[in-house]
Amino acid sequence: MKKHLIASVVLAMSAAPALAQKSASQGIDEYRAMLQDGNPAELFEAKGEDLWKQVRGPKKASLDKTCDLGKGPGVVKGAFVELPRYFSDTQRVQDLESRLLTCMSSIQGFDEQSIIDTPFDKGEKANVVAMATWIASESKGMKFNLPQAHEKERQFYAVGKQLFYQRGGSHDFACASCHGEAGKRIRLQDLPDLRSNPGDGIGFAAWPAYRVSNGQMWSMQHRLNDCYRQQRFPEPVYASDVTIALGVFMGVNSKGAASAVPTIKR
């Protein structure tokens, strides 16, 4: 009897970590589900739509009839799930935010470098994020299908892959240190494997997202900036080729995943 009791206790103790981990993951999912109802990102969506249609800037122009995000002037539905992509007018591969910078400078007359140099969540950079949030929301539920027909799109994927595995900084980290293996976690946070399609609304398909912890709307550019900070790398330049290449790598790998943005994060 005593032997059976001891065996039962040992079995229960060995199962406890797995049960605790499952409960923690379930708790996080339930927490997010509760927050999703009344997601403050809706306020950023409304602001972004208004900014898109407003007559603004030194040239006193709006973007809603002239800014081409890849689907034609003024078309937003379906654009987000095909970005980053190559644009012939700039001869660059651009993501949503860098493309908005191009439109704001060429159509409305804003100083692009001034926006790049502005801190996150401030001034016109905050307006870029709001517009990106609304534009992304117009493709909610649509599946990612980034183009790779142009040579530069394929080059950016190759560069993004190299950057994903590049180790450095004081901790010798890479993007792959956290996101290059299935089933990894940090504290209570599941870390998606970004080498392939991690699933609907996960990883690349989850940003822009509202961050509850600081009350800010974070775009993919902001997310990547913070990842580099945590790796102890120098912060990348906003809308630079480095961040766009990483976006191409993650976006192409997410082919077939449904966009869930704007999501909500802890």
C-alpha positions as CSV (number, residue, x, y, z in Angstrom):
1,M,0.0,0.0,0.0
2,K,2.8,2.4,1.0
3,K,4.7,1.6,-2.3
4,H,1.6,2.3,-4.3
5,L,1.1,5.7,-2.5
6,I,4.7,6.7,-3.1
7,A,4.4,5.8,-6.8
8,S,1.3,7.9,-7.1
9,V,2.9,10.9,-5.5
10,V,6.0,10.6,-7.7
11,L,3.8,10.4,-10.8
12,A,1.7,13.4,-9.8
13,M,4.9,15.4,-9.1
14,S,6.4,14.5,-12.5
15,A,3.2,15.6,-14.2
16,A,2.9,18.9,-12.3
17,P,5.3,21.0,-14.5
18,A,3.4,20.0,-17.7
19,L,0.1,20.8,-16.1
20,A,1.3,24.1,-14.8
21,Q,2.7,25.0,-18.2
22,K,-0.6,24.1,-19.9
23,S,-2.5,26.2,-17.4
24,A,-0.2,29.2,-17.9
25,S,-0.6,29.1,-21.7
26,Q,-4.4,28.7,-21.3
27,G,-4.5,31.5,-18.9
28,I,-2.7,33.8,-21.3
29,D,-5.0,32.9,-24.1
30,E,-8.1,33.5,-21.9
31,Y,-6.6,36.9,-20.8
32,R,-6.1,37.9,-24.5
33,A,-9.6,36.8,-25.4
34,M,-11.1,39.0,-22.7
35,L,-9.0,42.0,-23.8
36,Q,-9.9,41.5,-27.4
37,D,-13.5,42.5,-26.7
38,G,-13.1,46.3,-26.8
39,N,-9.6,46.3,-28.1
40,P,-8.3,49.9,-27.9
41,A,-6.7,49.4,-31.3
42,E,-10.2,50.3,-32.7
43,L,-9.4,53.9,-31.7
44,F,-6.2,53.8,-33.8
45,E,-8.1,52.3,-36.7
46,A,-10.6,55.2,-36.6
47,K,-7.7,57.7,-36.4
48,G,-5.9,56.0,-39.3
49,E,-8.9,56.0,-41.6
50,D,-9.4,59.7,-40.9
51,L,-5.8,60.5,-41.6
52,W,-5.8,58.5,-44.8
53,K,-8.7,60.6,-46.1
54,Q,-7.6,64.0,-44.7
55,V,-6.2,66.8,-46.8
56,R,-2.8,67.3,-45.0
57,G,0.8,68.4,-45.4
58,P,2.5,71.3,-47.2
59,K,1.0,70.1,-50.5
60,K,-2.5,70.0,-48.9
61,A,-3.4,66.6,-50.4
62,S,-5.0,63.4,-49.2
63,L,-3.8,59.8,-49.8
64,D,-7.1,58.0,-50.4
65,K,-7.2,58.5,-54.1
66,T,-3.5,58.6,-55.0
67,C,-1.3,56.5,-52.6
68,D,-0.5,53.2,-54.3
69,L,0.1,50.4,-51.8
70,G,0.5,47.8,-54.5
71,K,-3.1,47.2,-55.5
72,G,-3.6,50.5,-57.3
73,P,-4.1,54.2,-56.2
74,G,-6.2,54.4,-53.1
75,V,-6.9,50.7,-52.8
76,V,-6.3,49.3,-49.3
77,K,-8.2,46.0,-49.1
78,G,-5.8,43.1,-49.7
79,A,-2.7,45.3,-49.8
80,F,-1.4,44.5,-46.3
81,V,-1.2,40.7,-46.9
82,E,1.1,41.3,-50.0
83,L,3.6,43.6,-48.3
84,P,6.6,44.0,-48.3
85,R,6.8,44.0,-52.1
86,Y,8.8,45.7,-54.9
87,F,7.6,49.1,-56.2
88,S,8.8,50.3,-59.6
89,D,8.4,54.0,-58.8
90,T,10.9,53.9,-55.9
91,Q,12.8,50.8,-57.3
92,R,12.7,49.5,-53.7
93,V,11.2,46.7,-51.8
94,Q,8.9,48.4,-49.2
95,D,6.7,47.4,-46.3
96,L,3.5,49.2,-45.4
97,E,5.2,51.9,-43.2
98,S,8.0,52.7,-45.6
99,R,5.5,52.9,-48.4
100,L,3.3,55.3,-46.4
101,L,6.4,57.4,-45.9
102,T,6.9,57.6,-49.6
103,C,3.3,58.6,-50.2
104,M,3.4,61.2,-47.4
105,S,6.5,62.8,-48.8
106,S,5.7,62.7,-52.5
107,I,2.0,63.4,-52.3
108,Q,1.6,65.5,-49.2
109,G,5.0,67.1,-48.9
110,F,6.0,65.8,-45.5
111,D,9.8,65.6,-44.7
112,E,10.4,61.8,-44.8
113,Q,13.7,62.0,-42.8
114,S,12.1,64.1,-40.1
115,I,9.5,61.3,-39.6
116,I,12.2,58.7,-39.6
117,D,14.1,60.6,-36.9
118,T,11.0,61.1,-34.7
119,P,10.6,58.8,-31.7
120,F,8.0,56.1,-31.7
121,D,4.5,57.1,-30.6
122,K,5.3,60.8,-31.4
123,G,4.2,63.2,-34.1
124,E,3.8,62.0,-37.7
125,K,5.4,58.7,-36.9
126,A,2.5,58.0,-34.6
127,N,0.2,59.0,-37.5
128,V,2.0,56.5,-39.8
129,V,1.3,53.7,-37.3
130,A,-2.4,54.7,-37.0
131,M,-2.8,54.6,-40.8
132,A,-0.9,51.3,-40.9
133,T,-3.3,49.9,-38.3
134,W,-6.4,50.9,-40.3
135,I,-5.0,49.7,-43.6
136,A,-3.9,46.4,-42.1
137,S,-7.4,45.9,-40.5
138,E,-8.9,46.2,-44.0
139,S,-7.2,42.8,-44.8
140,K,-8.2,41.1,-41.6
141,G,-8.9,37.4,-42.2
142,M,-7.1,37.4,-45.6
143,K,-4.2,35.1,-46.2
144,F,-0.6,36.3,-46.6
145,N,0.8,35.8,-50.1
146,L,3.9,38.0,-50.5
147,P,5.1,38.2,-54.1
148,Q,8.6,36.8,-55.0
149,A,8.5,37.3,-58.7
150,H,10.9,40.3,-58.8
151,E,14.6,39.7,-58.4
152,K,14.8,42.3,-55.6
153,E,12.0,40.6,-53.6
154,R,14.0,37.3,-53.7
155,Q,17.2,39.1,-52.7
156,F,15.4,40.7,-49.7
157,Y,14.2,37.3,-48.7
158,A,17.7,35.9,-48.8
159,V,19.1,38.9,-46.9
160,G,16.3,38.6,-44.3
161,K,17.1,35.0,-43.8
162,Q,20.7,35.8,-43.2
163,L,19.8,38.6,-40.7
164,F,17.4,36.2,-38.9
165,Y,20.3,33.9,-38.1
166,Q,23.0,36.5,-37.6
167,R,24.3,36.4,-34.0
168,G,25.8,39.4,-32.2
169,G,25.5,41.9,-29.4
170,S,26.7,41.4,-25.8
171,H,24.5,38.3,-25.4
172,D,25.4,36.7,-28.8
173,F,21.7,36.5,-29.7
174,A,20.0,36.2,-33.1
175,C,16.3,36.4,-34.0
176,A,16.6,32.6,-34.3
177,S,17.6,32.4,-30.7
178,C,14.0,32.9,-29.7
179,H,12.1,32.2,-33.0
180,G,14.1,29.5,-34.7
181,E,12.7,26.4,-32.9
182,A,9.3,25.1,-32.1
183,G,7.9,24.9,-28.6
184,K,10.0,27.6,-27.0
185,R,8.8,30.0,-24.3
186,I,10.1,32.9,-22.3
187,R,8.5,33.5,-18.9
188,L,4.8,32.8,-19.7
189,Q,5.1,33.9,-23.4
190,D,5.0,31.4,-26.2
191,L,7.6,32.1,-28.9
192,P,6.4,31.3,-32.4
193,D,8.7,29.5,-34.8
194,L,9.1,32.0,-37.6
195,R,11.1,29.8,-40.0
196,S,7.7,28.6,-41.4
197,N,4.0,29.5,-41.2
198,P,3.4,29.7,-37.4
199,G,-0.3,29.8,-37.8
200,D,-3.2,32.3,-38.2
201,G,-2.7,35.6,-36.3
202,I,0.7,34.5,-34.9
203,G,4.1,36.2,-35.5
204,F,4.1,38.3,-38.6
205,A,0.4,38.0,-39.0
206,A,-0.2,39.6,-35.5
207,W,1.2,43.1,-35.9
208,P,0.2,45.9,-35.6
209,A,-0.9,45.2,-32.1
210,Y,-2.0,47.1,-29.1
211,R,0.4,46.7,-26.2
212,V,-1.5,46.7,-22.9
213,S,1.6,47.1,-20.8
214,N,2.5,50.5,-22.2
215,G,-0.8,51.6,-23.8
216,Q,0.8,52.0,-27.2
217,M,0.0,50.7,-30.7
218,W,3.0,48.8,-32.0
219,S,3.7,48.3,-35.7
220,M,6.0,45.6,-37.1
221,Q,8.8,48.3,-37.4
222,H,8.4,49.0,-33.6
223,R,8.3,45.3,-32.8
224,L,11.6,44.6,-34.7
225,N,13.2,47.7,-33.1
226,D,12.4,46.3,-29.7
227,C,13.7,42.8,-30.6
228,Y,17.0,44.3,-31.6
229,R,17.0,46.2,-28.3
230,Q,16.5,43.0,-26.4
231,Q,19.3,41.3,-28.3
232,R,21.6,44.2,-27.3
233,F,22.1,45.2,-30.9
234,P,22.1,48.8,-32.0
235,E,18.6,49.9,-32.9
236,P,17.9,49.7,-36.6
237,V,16.9,52.8,-38.6
238,Y,13.1,53.1,-38.9
239,A,11.9,51.7,-42.3
240,S,15.4,50.7,-43.2
241,D,16.3,47.8,-45.6
242,V,17.3,45.7,-42.6
243,T,13.8,45.8,-41.1
244,I,12.1,45.4,-44.5
245,A,14.3,42.4,-45.4
246,L,13.3,40.7,-42.1
247,G,9.7,41.5,-42.9
248,V,10.0,39.8,-46.3
249,F,11.6,36.7,-44.7
250,M,8.8,36.4,-42.1
251,G,6.1,37.4,-44.5
252,V,7.0,34.9,-47.1
253,N,7.3,32.2,-44.5
254,S,3.8,33.1,-43.3
255,K,2.2,32.3,-46.7
256,G,-1.3,31.0,-46.1
257,A,-1.6,32.4,-42.6
258,A,-4.7,34.6,-42.0
259,S,-4.1,38.1,-40.8
260,A,-5.6,38.8,-37.4
261,V,-4.5,42.5,-37.0
262,P,-5.0,44.6,-35.1
263,T,-4.4,42.1,-32.2
264,I,-3.8,42.8,-28.5
265,K,-0.7,41.9,-26.6
266,R,0.3,41.9,-22.9
